[in-house]
Amino acid sequence: MRTVTYGGAVSLDGYLARADHAVDWLMWCDEAAAVTTGYWTTVDTVLMGRKTYEAAVRNGMGGSSPGMAGYVFSRTLAEDPAAGVTVVREDAAEYVRGLKEQDGKGICLMGGGELAGVLFAAGLIDEVGLNVHPVLLGSGVPAFPPSFRQTDLELKECRPFRNGCVYVIYRVRR
């Protein structure tokens, strides 16, 4: 069965972006680039909620890469998706359950705390990977929605970067 990993860059207080979806606070570095490059070789599917997808399109990253399947979960997306992206309007948990059972590499759930909440509740997320940035935003787009239920995790890897960020990956304990 394929592995679903949720995560991305977050502020120390747990936000993926500012309220306006700006990510001007991100501290990119060679170490983060190396982790990201290595990670992308392990996945062939990307999942996003509508808000994450729309933010990606605004930042010029809306399409799917060659060899990578992209899915946007939305019942309200009005526009046609970028090339290589499929809009899924049905139940997200059931759809992802089906994707996990297919042959392939890992599945990446990008951003989207709301979609993550649905998939966590259904027991479909296997790992959480975060690049924690040393900044407190105070508000913004939460990585985990307020209605989120407790999920126990087991540390798989922890790596500090020279710029003060910390990369962590946890396995979801069942």
Backbone torsions as a table, in degrees:
resi	resn	phi	psi	omega
1	MET	NA	140.2	-179.1
2	ARG	-72.0	154.0	-179.4
3	THR	-99.4	133.5	173.6
4	VAL	-102.8	123.4	178.2
5	THR	-113.9	128.7	177.5
6	TYR	-107.6	140.2	173.8
7	GLY	161.1	-162.1	-178.0
8	GLY	150.0	-162.3	177.9
9	ALA	-84.5	134.6	179.2
10	VAL	-136.5	152.7	171.4
11	SER	-74.8	164.0	-179.6
12	LEU	-60.5	-28.2	178.1
13	ASP	-92.0	14.8	167.3
14	GLY	88.6	25.2	179.0
15	TYR	-107.2	138.8	177.8
16	LEU	-82.1	-27.1	-176.9
17	ALA	-162.7	167.6	172.9
18	ARG	-68.3	171.3	-179.3
19	ALA	-58.4	-31.1	178.5
20	ASP	-89.4	11.9	179.7
21	HIS	73.3	10.2	177.4
22	ALA	-71.0	143.8	178.5
23	VAL	-126.7	35.9	-178.7
24	ASP	-66.7	-12.1	-179.5
25	TRP	-86.6	-8.8	-178.4
26	LEU	-64.2	139.3	-179.1
27	MET	-111.1	87.5	-177.6
28	TRP	-73.0	145.6	177.7
29	CYS	-152.1	167.3	-179.2
30	ASP	-61.5	-35.6	179.7
31	GLU	-65.2	-42.9	177.3
32	ALA	-65.5	-39.0	178.3
33	ALA	-61.8	-40.5	179.8
34	ALA	-65.9	-42.2	177.6
35	VAL	-62.8	-45.6	-178.8
36	THR	-62.6	-45.7	179.4
37	THR	-60.7	-44.4	178.4
38	GLY	-64.1	-41.4	-179.1
39	TYR	-62.3	-44.6	-176.2
40	TRP	-62.0	-20.4	176.8
41	THR	-76.6	-12.5	-176.3
42	THR	-99.1	-4.0	-177.4
43	VAL	-124.7	154.8	174.4
44	ASP	-134.2	8.8	-177.6
45	THR	-142.2	135.3	177.8
46	VAL	-123.0	131.0	177.5
47	LEU	-111.6	140.0	176.8
48	MET	-145.3	149.3	167.5
49	GLY	-82.6	170.9	-177.7
50	ARG	-59.3	-45.2	-176.7
51	LYS	-63.9	-41.6	177.3
52	THR	-64.1	-43.3	179.2
53	TYR	-60.3	-47.2	-179.0
54	GLU	-63.4	-37.3	176.1
55	ALA	-65.9	-39.3	178.2
56	ALA	-63.9	-41.2	178.3
57	VAL	-62.8	-43.9	179.0
58	ARG	-60.2	-31.3	-179.1
59	ASN	-94.1	11.9	176.5
60	GLY	77.0	21.7	-177.7
61	MET	-125.8	37.6	-172.2
62	GLY	-84.4	-24.5	-176.5
63	GLY	-84.0	174.2	178.4
64	SER	-97.2	146.0	177.8
65	SER	-77.9	156.4	177.3
66	PRO	-56.7	135.9	179.8
67	GLY	77.9	5.3	-177.3
68	MET	-121.5	125.4	176.3
69	ALA	-88.6	133.7	179.3
70	GLY	-117.4	133.6	179.8
71	TYR	-128.7	131.2	175.5
72	VAL	-114.2	125.0	-179.4
73	PHE	-96.2	112.8	-177.1
74	SER	-161.1	139.9	171.8
75	ARG	-101.8	-4.5	-173.8
76	THR	-122.8	-3.9	-177.8
77	LEU	-60.3	118.3	-173.5
78	ALA	-89.6	-29.8	-174.6
79	GLU	-92.2	162.6	175.2
80	ASP	-70.1	138.9	-179.8
81	PRO	-73.4	163.4	176.0
82	ALA	-64.5	163.2	-179.5
83	ALA	-55.6	137.0	177.1
84	GLY	82.7	4.9	-178.7
85	VAL	-113.4	132.4	178.6
86	THR	-107.3	129.9	175.2
87	VAL	-88.5	127.1	179.3
88	VAL	-108.3	118.8	-177.9
89	ARG	-104.9	-2.2	-179.7
90	GLU	-92.7	-178.0	-177.8
91	ASP	-55.3	120.6	-175.5
92	ALA	-63.4	-43.2	-177.5
93	ALA	-62.0	-46.2	-179.6
94	GLU	-65.2	-39.7	-179.2
95	TYR	-65.0	-46.0	-179.6
96	VAL	-67.2	-36.4	175.7
97	ARG	-56.8	-42.9	177.5
98	GLY	-65.4	-40.4	177.6
99	LEU	-62.1	-40.4	-179.5
100	LYS	-62.3	-30.6	-177.6
101	GLU	-81.6	-13.4	178.9
102	GLN	-78.6	158.3	173.5
103	ASP	-69.3	149.5	176.8
104	GLY	149.5	-176.2	177.5
105	LYS	-83.8	-167.7	179.8
106	GLY	-66.7	166.9	-179.0
107	ILE	-119.9	128.9	-179.2
108	CYS	-104.8	124.1	172.0
109	LEU	-99.9	109.2	-177.4
110	MET	-90.9	131.9	175.2
111	GLY	47.6	-150.9	171.4
112	GLY	66.7	68.9	178.3
113	GLY	-58.0	-33.5	179.9
114	GLU	-66.7	-47.5	177.7
115	LEU	-64.6	-40.1	178.0
116	ALA	-59.5	-40.8	178.8
117	GLY	-59.1	-42.3	178.6
118	VAL	-63.5	-45.2	-176.3
119	LEU	-73.9	-33.5	173.7
120	PHE	-63.7	-46.0	-179.1
121	ALA	-59.3	-31.6	179.9
122	ALA	-86.5	-1.4	179.3
123	GLY	72.6	30.5	-174.3
124	LEU	-102.9	-10.2	179.0
125	ILE	-94.6	130.1	-175.4
126	ASP	-102.4	-28.9	-177.9
127	GLU	-142.1	154.4	173.9
128	VAL	-125.9	119.3	178.2
129	GLY	-119.3	125.3	-176.0
130	LEU	-132.2	140.5	167.7
131	ASN	-104.8	99.6	-173.8
132	VAL	-85.0	122.3	-177.7
133	HIS	-97.4	141.7	-177.9
134	PRO	-79.3	66.9	178.0
135	VAL	-147.0	142.1	174.7
136	LEU	-108.1	111.8	-177.7
137	LEU	-83.3	-29.0	179.5
138	GLY	85.0	-27.9	177.3
139	SER	-165.7	168.3	178.3
140	GLY	146.2	-150.1	-179.8
141	VAL	-90.7	110.0	-175.5
142	PRO	-73.0	142.4	175.7
143	ALA	-70.6	-28.5	-179.6
144	PHE	-131.7	122.2	-175.2
145	PRO	-65.5	156.1	-178.4
146	PRO	-57.3	-29.6	-177.9
147	SER	-84.9	8.6	-175.4
148	PHE	-63.2	141.1	178.8
149	ARG	-96.8	159.3	-179.9
150	GLN	-58.8	134.9	175.7
151	THR	-132.9	120.8	-179.3
152	ASP	-84.0	138.3	-175.6
153	LEU	-126.0	156.2	176.0
154	GLU	-123.4	126.5	-178.3
155	LEU	-65.1	127.2	178.8
156	LYS	-104.1	-39.3	-179.7
157	GLU	-156.5	145.9	175.6
158	CYS	-143.8	125.5	-176.7
159	ARG	-140.9	113.7	175.6
160	PRO	-76.2	144.1	176.1
161	PHE	-103.3	156.3	-177.8
162	ARG	-61.8	-25.3	-177.7
163	ASN	-83.6	2.6	178.3
164	GLY	100.6	-10.0	175.8
165	CYS	-75.5	158.8	176.9
166	VAL	-131.0	124.6	176.6
167	TYR	-93.6	126.4	177.6
168	VAL	-132.0	144.6	171.7
169	ILE	-134.6	131.3	-178.5
170	TYR	-119.3	147.0	171.8
171	ARG	-96.3	135.7	177.0
172	VAL	-73.6	128.6	177.9
173	ARG	-87.2	128.9	-179.1
174	ARG	-93.6	NA	NA
